[in-house]
Structure formats: structure tokens, C-alpha cells
Amino acid sequence: MAFHQIIQRVLLIGARLKFPPPPQPAGPPERLLPLIEALAPAHLMFDARALHYGHRYRSGFWAIYLLSAIAVLFAVLPLALGWDDRRHLLHPVVGLWAVAEVLVIGTVSTIYWLGHRRDWQGQWLHARTTAELIWYLPLVAPLLDFTRPEPSANWYMRVFDPGNHLRSKDDLEALCAKNEPLARTQLDGAWSDPAFISTYALWTVGVLEGQTHYHHRVAIRQHALLHRVHSVNIGLFGLTALGALLHLALHTVWLSVITTFFPALGASLHGALAQSEAYRLGTTSERLGVELQRAIGDIRATLDQQGASRNPTPIKGSIQAAIELILEEHQDWHMLVRPHHLPLA
């Protein structure tokens, strides 16, 4: 488990998160199975890379914020413990606290330097975007018109408006070009096969239901995390205020530790939460869950109206609109995360 996951799990101790049950998975059409198998290795590779760099980036900024608060604690603890007094038994080693503080600051600087030099955030965004686009290629493939010559090898650029969606990367273009002969062969005459149309539509619904479940989980978790951190910060503020009031009557260095470290810890938690965009991720996932449910309803209604009709245009349109919704959401997520580089707190 990555460091940022451990911190969030600790923060959510005692929180009752009621997640909805996962939907039943739907099987893809047989025509698409060879294409799915051919794309699987590339998807697994980019997905593993996205997990690796995503954990590093998110663990990095959580560590930077929390270590900054610990550096403040190390700066004031020698005073609270009395080690700064020449008469104290441990006064000769009081410099160890300064060494510890410097080590913490050095760790923060190292994380910041490594994160920028190795571009953890950029690598994560690139790998996650590529993995997601590869994952949806089998959904997009039936929407292609293989009889018409196209200037781009990227399937997304050929189906969707390139001005409104994620643009191509060399990895994705190469993968599309490599697998286009297989897709063309497997999907030859597919839209004249009623069994394929029905299975393809129901499989798309299953994929969308999986995404809806995922976004419901994200919304519930992010809102719970936001509420818990706000509650902790209110508690830290209250203790700080109490310490300041007590300081009027009791002159003890430990009260100075409370009124110094607790605000620093609260600021660190708030900064890490703002960096993770917990509020906007939660609200966006809530909204997308509703929109995906509406898209699922549109596909089901179009499939029911399809009946014995041999015109595939309506069902194609409803599926294309649903995929377009997912792509727009991913682009919004990309634009949301991109400005948040590792901070030097």
C-alpha cells in the first residue's frame, strides 16, 4: 500500500463508507474478443506505469506537507523538553534535534527534486491517459468506418471531434495502426448482425455501469475524506485557541508547542487535501455518475426501439454519445490535475 493510501486510511478510521454493490459484468461480443486480447498487454503495461507514478506523485505531496509540520515540531521540542537549558542532563546532545530538523527539510527537498526531475506527475498523467484510451479502443472500434480513408491512424480522432477530446500520442497511434487490420477483419459485416448489435450495446451498458459504480465510490470516499480533515482541523484550531487562552495564566513551553505545531499540522492537512482536489473530484464524480446513468438509459431505450430495424445509426449514436461523455470527463480530470505540481511546502 502506498504512503498516501496509508495516510488516507488512517484519516478515515471509524468512517462508515457505504459503497453500492458492484454491477454484474457483461461479456463483450465474440467478434471483439481477439481485439481485446491483442490490446491487453499494452493496457496492462501503461496501467502498471500509471499506478507506479501515480503513487509516487500523490505520496510525494502528502509526505512534503506532513514532513513540513514535523520540521516545525522538531524545532520547538527541545524547548519543551528543556534540553536547551545548560543544566539539563541531555543539553550536550540538544543539537540532535537540529540535525533531525535538517534531515526532515532535506527529505522534503529530495522528494521535491526527484518528483520534478523524474516528472512523476507528467508520467502519471501520460500513462493513465494512454491506459484509459487503450481500454476503450474495443468500444470505439465498431464505430469506425473502415471503408473511408482517413488522415489519422488514431481511432478517437476519426470518430470524435478532435477539438473536444484528448489528442493522440505516438503510442496510441502506433497501437491503432497495428490493430486496424484485425479490427477490420473481425468487424466486417458486424452491423448487419442483430446478435452483434444487441451484445455490443449491452456490453457498452455494462462498461458504463462499471464506470458509474467507480465514480460513486470516488464521490463517497472524497466527501468522507473532506469531512474528516475539516473535522480534524476544527479540533486542532480549538486546541490551539485553548492553548493560547491557557497561556495567559500558565506560562509553560508545552503550550507553546501546542500553539505552534497544531496550526502547522492543520495547514499541512489542508494543503494536501487542496492538492488532491478532493472537493472537485467528489462533486465531479457525483455529477458524472448521474450523467452516465442517463447515457445508460438512452442506450437501453434506443436498443428497445431498434427491434427488427436494420438501421444501426440510432444505436451507434447513443453509444458514441456515451463514450464521448467518458472522454470529456477524462479530459476534465487531466486539466484539473495538470496545474498541481509537487509543492515545496
Disulfide bonds with the S-S distance in Angstrom:
none
